[in-house]
């Protein structure tokens, strides 16, 4: 089982990790209108989108990458364009 060493909770844009890391899972809860989010390989919003997911309204979803963790070489940046999502990232 992979070793998740930290969890970052974001409701708006922000760095989950300011250096290289590995994402093991993402849990998202969406409000009344749903929305999209991205995880970028950067320390700001200028990097490459590694994950780009749209979540349906009034749902909670869990994305499990423990079988094939996703590597980020620069940083793990959570891009939440709207105000309707809570994104939890499990990483090391």
C-alpha positions in Angstrom: 0.0 0.0 0.0 1.4 3.4 -0.9 2.4 5.8 1.8 0.3 9.0 1.7 2.2 11.5 3.7 -0.1 14.5 3.4 -3.6 15.6 2.4 -4.3 19.0 0.9 -7.9 20.4 0.9 -8.6 23.2 -1.6 -11.8 25.1 -2.4 -9.9 27.5 -4.7 -6.6 27.6 -6.7 -3.5 26.7 -4.7 -0.4 24.6 -4.4 -0.8 21.3 -2.6 2.9 20.7 -2.8 5.7 23.1 -3.8 8.1 20.4 -5.0 8.0 17.0 -6.8 5.5 14.6 -5.6 3.2 11.6 -6.3 -0.7 11.7 -6.1 -2.3 8.6 -4.8 -5.9 9.7 -4.6 -8.3 12.6 -5.1 -11.7 13.0 -3.3 -14.0 15.8 -4.6 -17.4 17.1 -3.3 -19.4 19.3 -5.5 -22.2 21.7 -4.7 -25.4 22.4 -6.6 -23.9 23.2 -10.0 -20.9 20.8 -10.1 -17.7 21.8 -11.8 -14.3 21.0 -13.1 -10.8 21.0 -11.5 -7.3 20.3 -12.7 -4.1 19.1 -11.1 -1.1 20.9 -12.7 2.5 19.9 -12.7 3.7 23.3 -11.4 3.8 25.5 -8.3 1.4 28.0 -9.9 -1.3 27.8 -12.5 1.1 27.9 -15.4 2.0 24.2 -15.6 0.7 21.2 -17.6 -2.7 19.8 -16.6 -2.0 16.2 -15.6 -5.5 15.5 -14.3 -8.6 17.3 -15.7 -12.0 16.1 -14.3 -15.5 17.4 -14.3 -17.7 16.5 -11.3 -21.5 16.3 -11.5 -23.7 18.5 -9.3 -24.3 17.5 -5.7 -22.0 14.5 -5.8 -18.9 13.2 -4.0 -16.4 11.3 -6.0 -13.2 9.4 -5.2 -10.4 8.8 -7.7 -8.0 6.1 -6.7 -4.6 6.1 -8.3 -2.9 3.9 -5.7 -2.4 1.1 -8.4 -0.6 3.6 -10.7 0.3 6.7 -8.7 0.7 9.9 -10.8 4.0 11.7 -10.6 4.5 15.4 -10.6 8.0 16.6 -11.4 7.7 20.3 -10.4 4.9 20.6 -7.9 1.2 19.7 -7.4 -1.0 22.6 -8.1 -4.8 22.4 -7.7 -6.7 24.5 -10.2 -10.4 25.0 -9.1 -11.9 27.5 -11.6 -15.2 27.9 -9.8 -16.3 28.2 -6.2 -18.4 25.0 -6.1 -15.9 22.2 -5.4 -13.8 21.0 -2.4 -10.8 19.0 -3.7 -8.9 16.7 -1.3 -5.5 15.4 -2.6 -3.6 12.5 -1.0 0.0 12.7 -1.9 3.6 12.1 -0.9 
